[in-house]
Amino acid sequence: MRNTRAFKEAVADTLADLARRGVTVRPGTVADTIERNICAVAAQLGIQERSAWRYFDPAGLAASIAQQRQAAEDSSAPGQVGRAPMPPVDNPELALILGGVPDALEESGGDLYSVIVNVAVNAWMAGHIHGEDGCTGCQDKRPTGTDWQARMAAITAMQPDIAKWFNREVWTAALNDTGYGVTRT
């Protein structure tokens, strides 16, 4: 479906309409949304996907995306749309995760995917240990078990410089020291 002229035009038209509305959305996200919508219409109407294009309206999709974005912004504090709640700055586990990113990037040879997976797994483990997922099968399988206070005490005993990793400039400098950086193309 994605290689068809209709699909490419639908993505381009939707992105153009979003731009006119002042809304920026990643092209891949728009493409995924269009593909899901066309497949859903075809399945619901019992028609072929190529016939479902007659029901597609790029301006309507752009209006829907813009409305959803505006609703999210209206229901959130200014500047906090799409951001997870931040834990306290004195959280030692988060400091270790943040501090490990430059090292992981250097060790992986600049493989950003590998680094993101590493961060995601560590963040999941932090929540897992904290008991956010209610895992009872993990009791006594780690040196600190699922006791959050014991986990924090063990990390704090490693004496990480907690405040250091919450400083954007320090973190960026550490990232640049690895020889890698993030640039937008």
C-alpha positions in Angstrom: 0.0 0.0 0.0 2.8 2.4 0.9 4.4 2.3 -2.5 1.2 3.5 -4.3 0.8 6.9 -5.7 -2.4 7.4 -3.8 -0.7 6.6 -0.5 2.2 9.0 -1.2 -0.2 11.8 -2.2 -2.3 11.2 0.9 0.7 11.5 3.2 1.9 14.7 1.3 -1.6 16.3 1.3 -2.1 15.5 5.0 1.3 16.9 6.0 0.7 20.0 3.9 -2.7 20.6 5.6 -1.1 20.1 9.0 1.6 22.6 8.1 -1.1 25.1 7.1 -2.6 24.6 10.6 0.8 25.1 12.2 1.0 21.5 13.5 4.2 19.5 13.1 3.9 15.7 13.0 6.6 13.2 11.9 5.8 11.9 8.4 6.1 8.3 9.5 3.4 8.9 12.1 1.1 10.3 9.5 1.8 7.4 7.1 1.1 4.9 9.9 -2.2 6.6 10.7 -3.3 6.7 7.1 -2.4 3.0 6.6 -4.4 2.1 9.7 -7.4 4.2 8.6 -7.5 2.8 5.1 -7.2 -0.8 6.4 -9.9 -0.2 8.9 -12.3 1.3 6.3 -11.7 -1.5 3.9 -12.3 -4.1 6.6 -15.4 -2.4 8.0 -17.0 -1.9 4.6 -15.7 -5.3 3.3 -14.0 -3.7 0.3 -10.5 -3.8 -1.1 -8.0 -1.3 0.2 -7.6 0.4 -3.1 -11.4 1.1 -3.1 -11.2 2.6 0.4 -9.2 5.6 -0.9 -12.5 7.2 -2.1 -13.4 7.7 1.6 -10.1 9.3 2.5 -10.0 13.0 3.3 -6.6 14.5 3.9 -8.0 17.7 5.3 -10.3 15.8 7.6 -7.5 13.7 8.9 -5.3 16.8 9.4 -8.2 18.5 11.3 -8.6 15.4 13.5 -4.9 15.3 14.3 -4.8 19.0 15.0 -7.8 18.7 17.2 -6.3 15.9 19.2 -3.0 17.8 19.6 -5.0 20.9 20.8 -7.0 18.8 23.3 -3.8 17.3 24.7 -2.2 20.8 25.0 -5.4 22.2 26.7 -5.5 19.4 29.2 -1.8 19.7 30.2 0.3 22.3 32.0 2.1 24.6 29.6 5.3 23.0 28.3 4.4 19.6 29.6 2.5 18.1 26.7 3.9 14.6 25.9 6.3 14.6 28.8 6.3 12.0 31.5 6.2 13.2 35.1 9.6 13.8 36.4 10.8 12.0 39.5 12.5 13.9 42.3 16.0 15.2 41.3 17.5 13.3 44.2 16.5 9.9 42.7 19.7 7.9 42.5 18.4 5.3 40.1 17.4 7.8 37.5 20.8 9.5 37.9 22.5 6.2 37.1 20.3 5.7 34.1 21.0 9.2 32.8 24.7 8.9 33.5 24.9 5.6 31.7 23.7 7.0 28.4 27.0 8.5 27.2 28.9 5.4 28.2 26.4 3.1 26.5 26.5 5.2 23.4 30.3 5.0 23.3 30.3 1.3 24.0 27.8 0.5 21.3 29.7 2.5 18.7 27.0 5.1 18.4 24.1 2.7 18.1 21.3 5.0 19.3 18.7 2.2 19.1 20.8 0.0 21.5 21.1 2.9 23.9 17.4 3.6 23.9 16.6 0.0 24.5 19.1 0.0 27.4 17.5 3.0 28.9 14.0 1.6 28.5 14.9 -1.7 30.1 16.6 0.1 33.0 13.6 2.4 33.5 11.3 -0.6 33.3 13.4 -2.4 35.9 13.2 0.6 38.1 9.4 0.5 38.0 9.5 -3.3 38.3 11.6 -3.1 41.4 9.5 -0.3 42.8 6.5 -2.7 42.4 4.6 -0.6 39.9 3.7 -3.7 37.9 2.7 -5.7 41.0 5.1 -8.6 40.2 4.9 -11.1 43.1 7.1 -13.6 41.3 10.2 -11.5 41.7 10.4 -11.7 45.5 13.8 -12.7 46.7 15.3 -13.1 43.2 17.4 -10.0 43.4 19.9 -9.1 46.2 17.6 -6.3 47.3 14.4 -8.2 46.4 11.6 -5.8 45.4 12.2 -3.6 48.4 12.4 -0.1 47.0 14.2 1.4 50.0 16.8 -1.3 49.9 17.4 -0.8 46.2 17.8 3.0 46.7 20.2 2.3 49.6 22.3 0.0 47.4 22.5 2.5 44.6 23.2 5.4 47.0 26.0 3.3 48.5 27.7 3.4 45.0 27.8 7.2 45.6 26.7 8.4 42.2 26.9 12.2 41.7 23.1 12.5 41.5 22.7 16.2 40.8 25.3 16.1 38.1 23.2 14.0 35.7 20.2 16.3 36.0 22.1 19.2 34.6 21.5 19.3 30.8 24.8 21.0 30.0 26.8 18.4 32.0 25.0 15.5 30.3 25.4 17.0 26.9 29.1 17.6 27.5 29.5 14.0 28.7 27.7 12.9 25.5 30.0 15.0 23.3 33.0 13.6 25.1 32.1 10.2 23.7 32.6 11.6 20.2 28.9 11.4 19.5 26.2 14.0 19.5 22.6 14.4 18.4 21.9 16.6 15.4 18.7 17.1 13.4 18.9 16.5 9.7 
